[in-house]
């Protein structure tokens, strides 16, 4: 699987298991598409404070936005995918 986002070099197993595709959809963002799942946009961008902003927007769900502390882009993206998993899949 080709990783379409800057900083994301490793994809969690559950993403592949649920057949979720990460499709580039702009600066620092991807569209998440999978069988029987709502269409979602996930955006992870660095802030000047050194923190990261996560934004998750899905059809039929309220938008989710959070600021997190992460040491690098990989850690921020993994945290964002975990929020997606808890918000949409569980």
Secondary structure, DSSP 8 states (H G I E B T S, - for coil): ----STT-----HHHHHTT-EEEE-STTEEEEE-TT---EEEEEEE-TTS-EEEEEEETTS--EEEEE--SSHHHHHHHHHHHHIIIII-
